[in-house]
Amino acid sequence: MIFPASYINTNGHWAVGTQWQYAKGTVTMHDEGFSCTCKKNPRKACNHIRNVKLRIYGTFDEHYKEAA
């Protein structure tokens, strides 16, 4: 399932097709948003997707709780 990004216009974005590897899944940016392979039937975006979006926003781990 693909989850949209609120503040990132992923349609035609230069990073579409980019994959971020994690221990239990791979996050991929699509024109429609982000997907991850860590769950079979996700109902909401996982923490892997959340982490990638926060890093694109420029918010790193030390500010993770405040930005989320």
C-alpha positions in Angstrom: 0.0 0.0 0.0 1.2 3.5 -0.8 0.8 6.3 1.8 0.8 9.9 0.8 3.2 12.5 2.2 1.6 15.6 3.6 4.3 18.1 2.9 6.2 16.5 0.1 4.9 16.6 -3.5 6.1 13.2 -4.6 4.5 13.4 -8.0 7.4 13.9 -10.4 9.9 14.3 -7.5 13.5 13.7 -8.4 13.7 10.9 -5.8 10.8 8.8 -7.1 12.0 5.2 -7.3 14.6 5.7 -4.6 14.7 2.9 -2.0 15.8 3.1 1.6 16.9 -0.2 3.1 16.0 -1.1 6.7 16.6 -4.4 8.6 12.9 -5.5 8.2 11.8 -3.7 5.1 12.5 -1.4 2.2 10.8 2.0 1.8 10.2 3.2 -1.8 9.1 6.6 -3.0 6.4 6.6 -5.7 4.6 9.4 -7.5 1.7 8.8 -5.1 3.7 8.6 -1.9 5.7 6.0 0.0 5.5 2.3 0.5 7.3 -0.2 2.7 7.7 -4.0 2.5 7.8 -4.6 6.3 4.1 -5.4 6.7 1.8 -7.5 4.5 -1.5 -5.5 5.0 -0.6 -2.1 6.6 -3.4 0.2 7.8 -1.1 3.2 8.4 2.4 4.2 7.5 5.1 2.4 9.4 8.0 3.9 11.3 10.3 3.3 8.4 8.2 5.5 6.2 7.9 8.1 9.0 11.7 8.1 9.4 12.4 8.6 5.7 9.8 11.5 5.5 11.4 13.2 8.6 14.8 12.9 7.1 13.6 14.5 3.8 12.0 17.3 5.9 15.5 17.8 7.4 14.5 16.6 10.9 16.9 14.0 12.2 16.9 11.6 15.2 17.7 14.1 17.9 14.4 16.0 17.1 12.4 12.9 16.1 9.8 13.2 19.0 9.2 16.9 18.6 8.6 16.7 14.8 6.5 13.6 14.9 
